[in-house]
Amino acid sequence: MTSTTTKKHTNLYENVGLQFNKAADLIQLDPDIRTILSKTENEIIVHFPVKMDNGHIEMFTGYRVQHNNVLGPFKGGLRFHPQVDINEVRALATWMTWKSAIAGIPFGGGKGGIQIDPSKYSAHELERISRRFTFALGSNIGPEYDIPAPDVNTNAQIMAWILDTYLSTLPATQRNSSVHVVTGKPIASGGSLGRDKATGQGVVFHILEWAKENNFNLEGAKYIVQGFGNVGSWSARILKPYGAILIAVEDHTGAIACEAGIDPEALAQHVAANGGVAGFPGTTPIDHETFLKTNAEIFIPAALENQITEETADWLKVKLVAEGANGPTDPDGDAILQKKGIALIPDILCNSGGVVVSYFEWLQNKRSEFWDLEEVDYKLKKKMVNAYHKVSEIARQHKTDFRTAAYVVALQALEKVYKERGLFP
Ligand code: GLU
């Protein structure tokens, strides 16, 4: 993390540094531990060849950054997106360290990805790209060392290809005991019930805790969602029975609105069939600014980074921002939200349901168990509620915002372990 900042906070890794320093200053984090945590541990960049459907070879660039593993193996997703670069992956890996520490699960932080637009490749090409990336990473991943999972534009099928490729590189005697090398797998290949919806489910558990704590009635409350992929669509589907009304949605194909309410289930089906929210029957197309200026009470950003900024934070009229995405709010946006009195449940707390159920999947694989959905949901709820109240309590104690409080929870957990273990040699 560098201390120089650009005026517009577009460098995600610098944003992480600013957030980290604010919390470290607040609790006067041990300077040596601050030095350790300010750097990522390993940064792997691989360039690998893949044969395309037309018979020609294309070179791809893949990343895996491992930030810290003092609390447990490196853990975090792989994304396929043209915007993937080393700074983005460093930031995302670092957030995973904080996220796991806040949720109280024995994992460190890692993240990776490939710089591609997956919509430009056939399913067969994506399979070969995923497999060659896994092969190129080699022993940089492993079931007790670094465990990938789905993220933006990756899914259970891609995890199955990664699993199969990784296992194929092992001696036959080790294959069945290594299926926990990735999480977010299809159920039949060792996945967990509830993992697909887990991030959205966690977002909703956090919104429910916030509502309880603030005497906020969700029945009839209006909300808007940015991004209708895994996180956005599951959050909306799970919120529906609580009576909250979805009135606007935005994604890469445009934004749509309907005051009377948009049915999340029907919209999810429309997105699956058409690739995006645009053109959903019964809704009016609106522009980006109008979307963010919607008169609603809750905003769930569940797409990409740097959406709530110096420019756009002023537009928001909501009472609560629940961050389903990683890094949707930059430090300027954060400051404006605080000035406006808009509550925020930060990404490293709000979207940790995914990695928590990944942990459950990892445990089930290690123990050769298969939990039912009730058990997964019950255990996830317990983790989410505990984490929410730990952060809320710290925010009260230190009279600080929820993001900084969440960092404090993570930094104190890491500081404790470093102090107990000391540093080799
Ligand atoms: N990609 C998800 C995240 O950003 C899940 C990570 C995981 O399950 O390891 O939290």
Boltz pocket constraint, residues with backbone or C-beta under 6 A from the ligand:
constraints:
  - pocket:
      binder: B
      contacts: [[A, 75], [A, 76], [A, 77], [A, 78], [A, 147], [A, 148], [A, 149], [A, 150], [A, 151], [A, 152], [A, 183], [A, 184], [A, 326], [A, 351], [A, 352], [A, 354], [A, 355], [A, 356], [A, 358]]
      max_distance: 6.0
